[in-house]
Structures are given as structure tokens and as C-alpha cells.
Amino acid sequence: MQGTRILDYIYAAHRYLAELESVPREYGSGEKLFASEIHTVAAVFHSPGCNLTSLAAALDVSPAAASKFVAKLIRRGYIVKYKAPDNKRDVLFEATEKGRAAAKGHERFEKRTFANLIRAEETLDPREREAVRGYFEKLFALVK
């Protein structure tokens, strides 16, 4: 790919990730989940007692989108909601046993799927890592 623009690599990575995320997968719960669903379950698993606002921020989606994800996952038995003991208006979320199994399965999937990418990143020296990080920070500042 000599002479290829960095942007071409970003497009290729995007296509790879989009394809990876378009396929529902089974993560240990006995049911297939789409990427948005398993990422929601994993976020709740890693932040038990989170509320809708913090969950939406963690997922980088709107509260309305997070609310839709949560409602579906509650119906499917991956997440439970409950009232905060000190503030009855605040609704909090926690992963069920089924959700915890799926979140742990997702961690194993990510380790297998992205192991080579993580190893490649670890080979970068600090200057290279900072150059890549700086490029993406500039890029994201321009597109947000």
C-alpha cells in the first residue's frame, strides 16, 4: 500500500469494524447479540449502579438511544433496573447473571479478535504512539 493516504487506512479499518459489528454473535448467554447490545451490557457490567446519563456518556450515544438499548436488554434479561436507595427518582442499572456471562464472553471475544492489533500497537515507540494519537485527536476535533 505504498503511497496510500492515512485516510485510506482509516476507511479500510472502518469497513473491517463495520463488518465485524454488523453480525450478531453469541457471547455465552445462549443468544446472539448485536454490537450495540453487547456494548451496552458490557458498559453496565463494568459500571454497576450506573444511571442512564452516565451509560449514554460511556457509550457515546444520546440518552434516548441508551434508553432504547436498555429497555430491550431488560426485556431480554441482561440488565435489571432499580431505584437508587438515597434518591428514589434516580434509576440505576446492573447486569444480571446472564448479562455478566455475556459481558465476560465479550471480553474473551475482544481479546481474541484484537490481540494482533494490540500487539502491533505495543511495538510502537513512544514517539510513534504520540504521533498516531496526535493525528487522531486532530482528526476527531475536526469531525465532531
Protein Blocks (a to p, Z undefined) as FASTA:
>chain_A
ZZiafklmmmmmmmmmmmmmmpccdehnopacdfklmmmmmmmmmmghiafklmmmmnop
afklmmmmmmmmmmnopaccdddfklmkbccddddfklmmmmmmmmmmmmmmmmmmmmmm
mmpcfklmmmmmmmmmmmmmmmZZ
